[in-house]
Amino acid sequence: MDKERLEAFYLPLYGPSISDVKEMVLESHMFKLDYIKLVELSWDPYDDTEGDDVHDSVRSGINISKFVRALLEPLIASHFGETIPDLLFADYACLMSKHLEQEKSKSAFIIMSLKKL
């Protein structure tokens, strides 16, 4: 892979805070915010356990890799080519498994209910 192609890949992501979301809803003047809550969920979409323990770090690493691949593969394949995703996500699954041996990681999600004004 050439350095230019690697450096040209840019994936802008933004994770708003609850106050950011509230402000956007209020500024829209289209909805009333009925309910809003921040929840943390395991990175593994199949992990519904409560605690901070990872029971099978290899399986969870694979699950997380598949989840991220489903989201990002079209972008990565169109930029780097069709052969890169297989290698990339196999490595990612291994790295996630090693990470999960140390700690269970979670993502924050904002759940809200809006009513149209």
C-alpha positions in Angstrom: 0.0 0.0 0.0 1.4 3.4 -0.9 1.8 6.1 1.7 -0.2 8.7 -0.2 -3.3 6.5 -0.4 -3.0 5.7 3.3 -2.7 9.4 4.3 -5.5 10.4 2.0 -8.0 8.2 3.8 -10.1 10.3 6.2 -13.1 9.2 8.2 -14.6 12.2 10.1 -16.5 11.0 13.1 -18.4 13.0 15.7 -19.8 11.8 18.9 -22.1 14.4 20.3 -22.7 14.9 24.0 -26.2 14.9 25.5 -26.1 18.7 25.7 -25.1 18.9 22.0 -28.1 16.8 21.1 -30.5 18.8 23.3 -29.2 22.0 21.8 -29.7 20.7 18.2 -33.3 19.6 19.0 -34.2 22.9 20.6 -32.6 24.9 17.8 -34.6 23.0 15.1 -37.9 24.2 16.6 -39.4 21.1 15.1 -39.5 18.7 18.0 -40.0 18.6 21.8 -37.5 16.4 23.6 -39.6 14.0 25.5 -36.8 11.7 26.9 -33.1 11.5 26.6 -30.6 9.1 28.3 -27.0 8.1 27.8 -26.4 4.3 28.0 -23.1 2.3 27.7 -23.1 -0.9 25.8 -20.4 -3.5 25.1 -18.5 -3.2 21.8 -19.5 -6.8 21.2 -23.1 -6.7 19.8 -23.7 -10.2 21.1 -22.6 -9.5 24.7 -25.6 -8.9 26.9 -23.8 -9.6 30.2 -23.9 -6.9 32.9 -20.4 -7.0 34.4 -17.0 -5.8 33.2 -15.8 -9.3 32.5 -15.2 -10.7 29.0 -16.0 -14.4 29.0 -14.5 -15.2 25.6 -12.1 -12.5 24.3 -11.4 -14.3 21.0 -15.1 -14.7 20.2 -15.9 -11.1 21.3 -12.9 -9.8 19.2 -14.3 -11.5 16.1 -17.9 -10.2 16.8 -16.6 -6.6 17.2 -14.5 -6.9 14.0 -17.6 -8.2 12.1 -19.7 -5.4 13.4 -17.2 -2.7 12.5 -16.6 -4.3 9.1 -20.3 -4.2 8.3 -20.1 -0.4 8.9 -16.8 0.5 7.2 -16.0 -2.1 4.6 -17.6 -0.2 1.6 -15.6 2.9 2.5 -12.3 1.0 3.0 -12.8 -1.2 -0.1 -13.6 1.7 -2.4 -10.5 3.6 -1.2 -7.9 0.8 -0.8 -9.3 -2.0 -3.0 -11.2 -5.2 -2.5 -8.4 -7.3 -1.0 -7.6 -5.0 1.9 -10.7 -5.6 4.1 -10.0 -9.3 4.7 -6.5 -8.6 5.9 -7.5 -5.5 7.9 -10.4 -7.0 9.8 -8.6 -10.3 10.5 -5.8 -8.2 12.2 -8.4 -6.0 13.9 -10.1 -9.1 15.4 -6.8 -10.2 16.8 -6.0 -6.8 18.2 -9.5 -6.5 19.8 -9.1 -10.0 21.4 -5.9 -8.9 23.0 -7.4 -5.6 24.2 -10.4 -7.5 25.6 -8.1 -9.7 27.7 -7.3 -6.5 29.6 -10.6 -4.8 29.8 -14.2 -4.8 28.5 -14.8 -1.8 26.3 -18.1 0.0 25.9 -19.6 2.6 23.6 -21.9 5.4 24.6 -25.3 5.7 22.9 -27.8 8.4 23.3 -31.4 7.2 23.5 -34.1 9.8 23.0 -37.8 10.2 22.3 -39.0 13.3 20.3 -42.5 14.7 19.8 -43.2 16.7 16.7 -44.3 20.3 17.5 
